[in-house]
Amino acid sequence: MKSREGKISEALLAFAEPVLRQIPAGADPRVQQSVLNLAMLVWNAVILEFSGSSTDYMELAREAIHGGMSGLPEREALKVLAGLEARKRSEQPMDTRLIGEVKCSPGEDGTLRLRATCTAPRELSASAATTSKPNRGRKKLANASEGGVPRDFFERARDFCRLAPWQWMSDADVFAVEDPATGVANWCSVMGAGGETFGLAVYLGQEGYDVLQRTRSGESFQDEAAFGQPALVLMFVDRGELSKECSALIRRSGVVFRGRGAHPLIESHAANRIPRAPTDAELRTMTSTLIVASVVCRLSAVIPEPLLPDEQGRLSLSKYAPGLAEDDVTFDRIAPPAPPQRTLPAIDTEAVFRLRRETSIVAMEIECDLFPALAIIQERGVEPYVKSGRVLCCELGHPKDRDAHAQEQFLKLLDTLKARPSVVYLRRPSLEQVLRPICKLLGIRLEQVAELRTLDPAREALDQFSTRAGGGR
């Protein structure tokens, strides 16, 4: 990007030139990239300090290096950091553009080619000034065992809203935060880059990470994720959009919120139930997560490298011990958790072989689908859950038995038809895994399609009916 000061890439190359000159010829190109990342880190940290922010961004940079996120040996990286900091303060203090992304590659003539983007200084300076308000001094982190959790949570939520990390982060910037109460790594994703829903989603543990990855890859459908994600979700909404439970918690906390899109709505999500207000334990988890996530987000405003996987594919893990100061957050790396093993139910082989003996393949096509219905079931002593089933003869089944129920209803349908269809169309990989063993034994072809021409309109009509009958979603 070019401005009155010239291209930002040229300015960064000139800034890092004394260090780049010391790299031996033929060195791994990744060393040059690491040096340029450090140069960008120092450049941005010094500018944000000049903007009036009380956050010590150079200290955050050193913490990132201690966590092994620079790509260079720690001692060498700290030496480079100190030299570049002195150079920026003394030789180039007037160039206040903030650098957003840096990519380098070798040119055909052997020179280094660099692409860099920058942000208008007013935008991030204002953001940095806003960030500084709730972080004056070294705040002591609340201990999970102390009282006053609602107030502590809402104060942290207010600080996070003021920070507004969605200005420079997207939901693809996933990082882990260790829950100090359990030691479990929870996975954070900042919402709001698309300009719709602003906040922080915290996916809980291995199962949460699996849901997040399958949703991002398209393997899980949006309606499945809406009632199937183990997560704590913080959204900033208008006052009128708050739930009664969340409004009561805010009143109990005594924290005041003003302005549109600035009121925190916190929801607890879990598989096969509607979102509900969080428990005290979940509020403690979200409070500690907000503390650490705020540090990570401020650091990512200076340098995005810590959020990227390292050479081993490991992701960023941040943690702290309750009772320490707010900036005593440590950084580490963690391998993405393996997907949880899914155990499919045993097939009713007696029914399958009976159908194979008594029925034959005919020129018939069947569509099957799975979705959460809008019917909300309340059982005594059990949390409300969404009764989800396979759309086979419009049958519904309990969420816990969904796979066995799908197989049972599919066999029941074939028994009613007294025939086996030549092909079964479906959309969802999860349903395909459940029905494939049966279809293979019965000689039925399964085919995944993008849309179900008959079931999709039927499902839309069912949703509309359920909404009218229930007085709204």
C-alpha positions, 0 to 999 in steps of 0.5 A: 500500500502506498501513501505520502510516505511511500509504499509500506513494504519499502518502508518495512524493508528499509527498517529491517535492512540492518538485520536482513543484511546479516542473514547468510546467503542461501539461508532458509527463506523462512528466516527472512520471513521471521525477521520481517514478522519481528520488524512488523511487531516492533513497528506496530508496538512502538506506534501503538505506544505513541498513540497513548495506549497504556498497554505495554505492547513491547512487553506483549511482544516479548511474551510472544517470543518467550512462547516460541512464536517468532520463528527464531531462537529466543535469545536471538529474537530478543536481541533483534527485538531490542535493536529494532525497537531502538531503530524505530524510536530514533530513526522512523518515529514519524511514520505512524502507519500500522502494518497488517500483513507481511508476505515475502518471496525471493525475486527472479534477480535474487532480491527480496520481494515483499507485499505488505498492507497497512491500516490508516493510523487514525482507525487503530489509534482510536481503537488503541485509545479505547482499549487503554481505558479498562487496562490502567495499571496491573489489574489483579485477576479475579480468583474463580473461588471469589464472589462477585462473579456476575459483576466481574464477568460484565466488566470484562464483557464491557472491556471486550466490547470497547476493545472491538477486536472484530475490527482486525480479527475474523472468525477464522482466527481461532486460538485456545485458552486454558480454563484454569479450573479444569485445565481444558483448552477451549477454542475462541473465535471472534465474531463480527468481521462480517458486520452482523453479530459481534462477540466471542464464541468459546467452543468447549474442549475437544467436542467443541473444536470438532463442531467448530471445524466441521461447521467451518468446512461445511461438513456440519450444517448450520441448523445442526450447529445451532442446537449441537455446539458445546459452547459459551457464546457472548454477543453484543446486542441492543438492549431490547434483544436481551433475554430476561435471564441476562437482563436480571444478571446485569441488574444483579451485577450493577454494571451499566451498559449504554448504546446500541449493540453494546449490551452483552447477551451470554448464552450456554449452548450444548448438543440437542438443547436450546440455548439457556442462561449460563450457570455460575461455573460457566460464567467463571469460565467465560470471565477467565476466558475474556481476560486472556482473550483480550490479551491475545486480541490486543497482541494480534493487533500488533502482529497476527503471527501468534494466531497462525499454526506453526510448522508442526500445525500446532495452534496458539494456547494462552493461559494464566493462573488466577490471582496473578496480574492481568498481563501475566498471561503465558503463551504456548502451542497445542496440537489440534485435538483429534475428532472424537470417535463416533460409535455407530449402533449395531445393525439389526441384521435379522431385519436386514436379511429378512428384507433382502429375502422378501423384497426386491430392488425397484425403480424408486427414489427416496430422499432422507434428511436429518434436522432439528425440528422446531418442536421444543420438548420439556420433560420433568427434571430434564432441560428443554431439548430440540427433538431431532430426528430423521425425516423418514415418514416424518418420524421424530426421535430422542436426540440421544438415540438419533443414529439407532432411531434413523436405522430403525425408521429406515428399515420400517419404511422399507418394510412398509413399502415392501420394496427396496429403492434403487437410490436414496438421496441425502445431504448430510455426511452424518446421515450417510454414515448411519445408513451406508452399512444397511444400504450396502447389505441391501444393494441400495445406492446412496448419493449425496446431493446439494438439495432435496427437491421434495424434502426441502420444501416440506421441511420449510412448511413444517418449520412455518407450522411449528413457528405459528403453533408455538407463537414464534421460534 
